[in-house]
Amino acid sequence: MSARIIGTGSCLPSLVVDNRKLEEIVDTTDEWIRSRTGIESRHIAVEETTTSMAIAAAQAALEDAGISAGQLDLILVGTISGDCVFPATACQVQSALGAERAVAFDISAACAGFLFGLGIVDAYMKAGRIRTALVIGAETLSKMMDWKDRSTCVLFGDGAGAAVLREEEQGILSILQASDGQKGDALICENRRVNNPYRENSNELDYTKMNGQEVYRFAVRTVPQSIEKALDEAGVGADEIKYFVLHQANIRILEAVAKRLGQPFEKFPTNLQKCGNISAGSVPVLLDEINRAGKLQRGDKIVLAGFGAGLTCGTAVLTW
Ligand code: COA
């Protein structure tokens, strides 16, 4: 038996900020952002929160799956931008849904958070501990950006995506997770420093800092390797894959991965143009778009892959 995705959902903030609007607050241009990343606009939370979007995405996914919250055994939220330090966003979602039976906790794996969630579901199902699970990727990274730092703030957007999984004959065929803590400094947000009356310089806050080129190199090397390994483990050829649903950080990264895999770029759906990088939300939001557009048929084989801070990388091959 394996974990099969039986429903998806997503939620994006109503405010859309295009590149030209960013030109008003930071020293950048629409041309630079488009040509270096492919991003044209992003959704930014004003009234929405990480939790409210996670709940909305979860409700849409449950409806799409045709199951009730009471059937859920596990709720996982991949997030690095929860509204509270505690309780976990997943517990807040559990409460809002009324999913009383479900165990709920968050996963801190940045942009690979949704994939790491799928990895946990896969393992729990194989161990016979659960039959039905909800995995969410939800972020409001806008609150962790230095809006004066043009090298980071133009890249990210807010939003949430969710998937319901159930134990079935066909589903996840292989799933890989990898972490490289040695490269942790390449993408870091240190805003939880030691802070108490006995320490000088308490209350210092910091924002997201990134060595873009290092992350770029990691992505174009690690992601294709990970996909090839996951395909190998699944016994599936790249040509059999209908879609490669990859983390939406930069269109040049996606093009490089397609090239390395020798696959046509048409197999790599994108929404980064309108959403930017939603971190853990990227893959499930894009998956929901494809699903709702009717582009997936039962039995299709797809690849999901996320990568980001940690550095982390998660890849899954699955039958729809
Ligand atoms: N607008 C205008 N100019 C900008 C800019 C912006 N928003 N951001 C950076 N620049 C400038 C830099 O200051 C630099 O100027 P200089 O040459 O005068 O010093 C120049 O553009 C080139 O910067 P560089 O960082 O070398 O650009 P790049 O081609 O590497 O592209 C990224 C930068 C961030 C788009 C690219 O490295 C990238 O996508 N990396 C991966 C990041 C990622 O995926 N992160 C998330 C992982 S989950």
Boltz pocket constraint, residues with backbone or C-beta under 6 A from the ligand:
constraints:
  - pocket:
      binder: B
      contacts: [[A, 27], [A, 28], [A, 29], [A, 32], [A, 33], [A, 36], [A, 37], [A, 111], [A, 150], [A, 151], [A, 152], [A, 154], [A, 210], [A, 211], [A, 212], [A, 213], [A, 215], [A, 216], [A, 219], [A, 249], [A, 250], [A, 277], [A, 307], [A, 308], [A, 309]]
      max_distance: 6.0
